[in-house]
Amino acid sequence: MSARTFRIAGLIVLALAALALPMWVKLPYFLHLVILSLIWVVLAQGQNLIQGFTGYVSIAQAGFMGIGAYSSTLLSVNLGWPVWLTMAAAPVMTAVLALLAGYPSLRVKGHYFAIVTLAYNMVIFIVLTTWSSLTGGEAGISNVPRPADIALGGLVWNLGERKGYYYLVLLAAALATLLCALILHSRVGRVLVAIRQNETLIEAAGVQAWRYKLLAFVVSASLAGLAGALYAHFIGFLNPDAFGVDHSLNAILAVILGGSGTLAGPVVGAFAVVFLPEYLRVAETYRLVIYGFILVTATIFMPRGLVPLIGQGLRALGARLKGAGR
């Protein structure tokens, strides 16, 4: 079996398992965590676009997620827009704000860019916290509505239930991953990877690198805005705590832990950053210490992330089996 055939077969099995998952999951809380993980997949794929493909670390992803969450929530709660429309508007509004913020900030490079985006996240968090007349401040906004159910012939897609919402976020995660795959395998993706490898050479060749960096930054932010809208309408309650700098750092960590610059890495990393803290609650007193130790150890001994490490192991196993069969 060729590597491509093996990869396609693996994707088909994974897709079938994902579609069947709600049918055999008995614990509602487990399904709740899976939904949150899929929302984080959308967020992490956006982070990977600017961080893994382009080589620029943005510490504003959670802030853009907050913009998407509050945009969709306020449009639906205060103005009475249909939730489907507000969820479509959220990434667009986030992209516009990211375009305005990214134009000046992407003129700087390296650590300076990270510091600028850190400032953006802090400003967004402060605005969400202090503008209480609009956002509700720390008290938050309750009773955030779910999207309306969809009737397909005699079948009804009930989005008020966890199982129905699971398929919505699964679709969003798949589309976000597909979008990143299309970008990666296009001319834009090749330029982004070249910027990561040697931006000076790219500029010397006459390519206006800042335009490609701005595109990656805007698409990354729009995916964060979509993740925020999905999060808000799933949880049903919104306050600024979910959009602080610590959550932006978790998005960076998800990309590094899963495998920076890979398409599968953000998926693995997103599930890791959601499930690890929850399953460590059995050791409540030392939970954060154990969590931190695992992350530091993984970063030191797996600098390329889990997905490249697993891929390397599978290739070595395949070569060994091929050699034994001769």
C-alpha positions in Angstrom: 0.0 0.0 0.0 1.4 3.4 -1.0 1.7 6.2 1.5 -1.0 8.2 -0.3 -3.4 5.3 -0.2 -2.7 4.6 3.4 -3.3 8.3 4.2 -6.6 8.3 2.4 -7.8 5.1 4.1 -6.8 6.6 7.4 -8.8 9.8 6.7 -11.9 7.7 5.7 -11.7 5.7 8.9 -11.3 8.8 11.0 -14.2 10.5 9.3 -16.5 7.5 9.9 -15.4 7.3 13.5 -16.1 11.1 14.0 -19.6 10.7 12.4 -20.4 7.7 14.6 -19.0 9.1 17.9 -22.2 10.6 19.3 -24.0 7.2 18.8 -21.7 5.3 21.2 -20.7 8.1 23.7 -22.7 7.5 26.9 -21.3 10.3 29.0 -22.8 13.8 28.2 -19.8 15.5 29.7 -17.4 13.6 27.4 -19.4 14.8 24.4 -19.3 18.3 25.9 -15.4 18.2 26.0 -15.3 16.8 22.4 -17.4 19.7 21.2 -15.1 22.2 23.0 -12.1 20.4 21.4 -13.6 20.8 17.9 -14.1 24.5 18.5 -10.5 24.7 19.6 -9.5 22.9 16.4 -11.0 25.8 14.4 -9.1 28.3 16.7 -5.8 26.3 16.5 -6.0 25.9 12.7 -6.1 29.7 12.5 -3.2 30.0 14.9 -1.2 27.4 12.8 -1.8 29.5 9.7 0.1 32.5 11.0 2.4 30.7 13.4 3.2 27.3 11.8 3.0 28.3 8.1 4.3 31.9 8.2 6.5 31.8 11.3 4.9 34.7 13.1 3.7 34.1 16.6 0.4 35.9 17.3 -0.7 36.3 20.9 -4.1 37.7 20.0 -6.0 34.6 18.9 -8.2 34.5 22.0 -8.9 38.2 21.7 -10.2 37.7 18.1 -12.2 34.8 19.4 -13.8 37.1 21.9 -14.6 39.6 19.1 -16.4 36.9 17.1 -18.2 35.6 20.2 -19.5 39.0 21.3 -20.3 40.1 17.7 -22.5 37.1 17.2 -24.1 37.3 20.6 -24.9 41.0 20.6 -26.3 40.8 17.1 -28.6 37.9 18.0 -29.5 39.1 21.6 -29.8 42.9 21.2 -30.8 43.2 17.5 -32.7 40.0 17.1 -30.8 38.7 14.1 -31.1 35.0 13.2 -28.3 33.1 14.8 -27.2 31.5 11.5 -26.7 35.0 10.1 -24.8 36.3 13.2 -22.5 33.3 13.1 -21.7 34.0 9.5 -21.2 37.7 10.2 -18.9 37.1 13.2 -15.8 35.9 11.2 -16.3 38.7 8.7 -16.4 41.4 11.4 -13.4 39.9 13.0 -11.5 39.8 9.7 -12.2 43.5 9.2 -10.8 44.4 12.6 -7.8 42.1 12.0 -7.2 43.9 8.7 -7.1 47.3 10.5 -4.9 45.9 13.3 -2.6 43.8 11.1 -1.7 46.5 8.5 0.6 48.4 10.9 1.6 45.5 13.1 3.0 43.3 10.3 5.5 45.9 9.4 7.5 44.7 12.4 9.1 41.2 12.7 9.9 38.5 15.2 9.4 39.2 18.9 8.2 42.7 18.2 5.2 41.3 16.3 4.4 39.0 19.2 4.6 41.9 21.6 2.2 44.0 19.4 -0.3 41.2 19.2 -0.1 40.6 23.0 -1.0 44.3 23.4 -4.0 43.8 21.0 -5.3 40.9 23.1 -4.9 42.9 26.3 -6.8 45.9 24.8 -9.6 43.6 23.6 -9.9 42.0 27.0 -10.0 45.3 28.8 -12.7 46.6 26.4 -14.8 43.5 26.9 -14.4 43.8 30.7 -15.0 47.6 31.1 -17.6 48.4 28.5 -20.3 46.8 30.6 -23.1 48.7 29.0 -22.5 46.8 25.9 -20.8 43.5 26.9 -22.2 43.1 30.4 -18.7 43.3 31.8 -17.6 40.6 34.2 -21.3 39.7 34.9 -21.5 38.6 31.3 -24.4 37.8 29.0 -26.7 34.9 29.7 -29.3 33.1 27.6 -27.3 33.2 24.4 -29.5 31.4 21.9 -28.6 28.3 19.8 -29.1 28.3 16.0 -32.5 27.4 14.8 -33.1 23.7 14.0 -32.9 22.6 10.3 -35.6 20.4 8.8 -34.4 18.2 5.9 -37.4 16.4 4.6 -38.7 14.2 7.5 -35.4 14.7 9.4 -34.8 17.5 11.9 -31.3 18.6 12.7 -31.8 19.6 16.4 -29.1 22.0 17.3 -30.5 22.5 20.8 -29.1 19.2 21.8 -25.4 18.3 22.2 -25.5 15.7 19.5 -26.9 18.1 17.0 -24.4 20.8 17.9 -21.6 18.3 17.7 -22.1 17.8 14.0 -22.1 21.6 13.5 -18.7 22.0 15.1 -17.4 18.9 13.4 -18.4 20.5 10.1 -16.7 23.8 11.1 -13.5 22.0 12.1 -13.4 20.0 8.9 -14.0 23.1 6.8 -11.3 25.1 8.7 -8.8 22.3 8.2 -9.8 22.0 4.5 -9.3 25.8 4.0 -5.8 25.6 5.6 -5.0 22.6 3.4 -6.1 24.5 0.2 -4.0 27.5 1.3 -1.0 25.4 2.1 -1.0 23.7 -1.3 -1.5 26.9 -3.2 0.9 29.6 -4.4 0.0 31.6 -1.3 0.9 28.7 0.9 4.2 28.2 -0.8 5.0 31.9 -0.3 4.0 31.7 3.4 6.3 28.8 4.0 9.1 30.6 2.2 8.6 33.6 4.4 9.0 31.4 7.5 12.2 29.9 6.1 13.8 33.1 4.8 11.8 36.3 4.6 14.8 38.4 3.6 15.4 36.3 0.5 11.7 36.5 -0.4 11.7 40.2 -0.3 15.0 40.4 -2.3 13.2 38.3 -5.0 10.6 41.1 -5.3 7.8 39.5 -3.4 5.8 41.9 -1.1 5.9 39.6 1.9 3.8 41.9 4.1 0.7 41.3 1.8 0.9 37.6 2.3 1.5 38.0 6.0 -1.5 40.2 6.3 -3.6 37.7 4.4 -2.5 34.9 6.8 -3.2 37.2 9.8 -6.7 38.1 8.6 -7.7 34.5 7.7 -6.3 33.4 11.1 -8.3 36.0 12.9 -11.5 35.1 11.0 -11.2 31.5 12.0 -10.8 32.6 15.6 -14.0 34.7 15.2 -15.9 31.7 13.9 -14.6 29.7 16.9 -15.8 32.4 19.2 -19.3 32.4 17.7 -19.5 28.6 17.9 -18.3 28.8 21.5 -20.8 31.5 22.6 -23.9 29.8 21.1 -22.8 26.4 22.6 -22.1 27.5 26.1 -25.1 29.9 26.3 -23.2 32.3 28.6 -20.6 34.8 27.7 -18.1 36.8 29.8 -14.5 38.0 29.1 -12.7 35.3 31.1 -12.6 32.9 28.1 -10.7 35.4 26.0 -7.7 36.4 28.1 -4.0 36.2 27.2 -3.7 32.8 28.9 -6.1 31.3 26.3 -4.0 32.8 23.4 -1.0 31.1 25.0 -3.0 27.8 25.0 -3.7 28.2 21.3 0.1 28.7 20.7 0.7 25.6 22.9 -1.9 23.5 20.9 0.0 24.2 17.7 3.4 23.5 19.2 2.3 20.4 21.0 0.4 18.9 18.1 3.0 19.8 15.4 3.6 23.3 14.1 3.2 23.7 10.3 1.2 20.4 9.9 -2.5 20.1 9.2 -3.1 17.3 11.7 -1.0 19.0 14.5 -3.6 21.6 15.5 -6.3 18.9 15.7 -4.2 16.7 18.1 -3.0 19.8 20.1 -6.6 21.2 20.5 -7.8 17.9 22.0 -4.8 17.8 24.2 -5.2 21.3 25.7 -8.9 20.6 26.4 -8.8 17.1 27.7 -5.5 17.1 29.7 -6.6 19.7 32.3 -9.9 17.9 32.7 -8.5 14.5 33.2 -5.9 15.8 35.7 -8.7 17.0 38.0 -8.3 13.6 39.8 -5.2 15.2 41.3 -6.8 18.5 42.0 -4.2 19.8 44.4 -1.3 19.3 42.0 -3.3 19.5 38.8 -1.6 22.6 37.4 1.9 21.4 38.4 1.4 18.0 36.6 -0.1 19.8 33.6 2.8 22.2 33.4 5.3 19.3 33.8 3.7 17.4 31.0 3.8 20.4 28.7 7.4 21.3 29.5 8.5 17.7 29.0 6.7 17.4 25.7 8.2 20.6 24.4 11.7 19.6 25.3 11.6 16.0 24.1 9.2 16.5 21.2 10.2 19.9 19.8 8.4 19.2 16.5 5.2 18.0 18.1 3.3 14.8 18.4 2.2 14.4 14.8 5.7 14.6 13.2 6.9 12.2 15.9 4.2 9.7 15.2 4.7 10.0 11.5 8.4 9.4 11.9 7.7 6.3 14.0 5.2 4.9 11.4 7.7 5.5 8.6 10.4 3.7 10.5 8.0 0.8 11.2 7.0 0.6 7.5 10.6 0.5 6.4 11.4 -2.2 8.9 8.4 -4.3 7.8 9.4 -3.7 4.1 12.9 -4.8 4.9 11.7 -7.9 6.7 9.5 -8.9 3.8 12.4 -9.1 1.3 
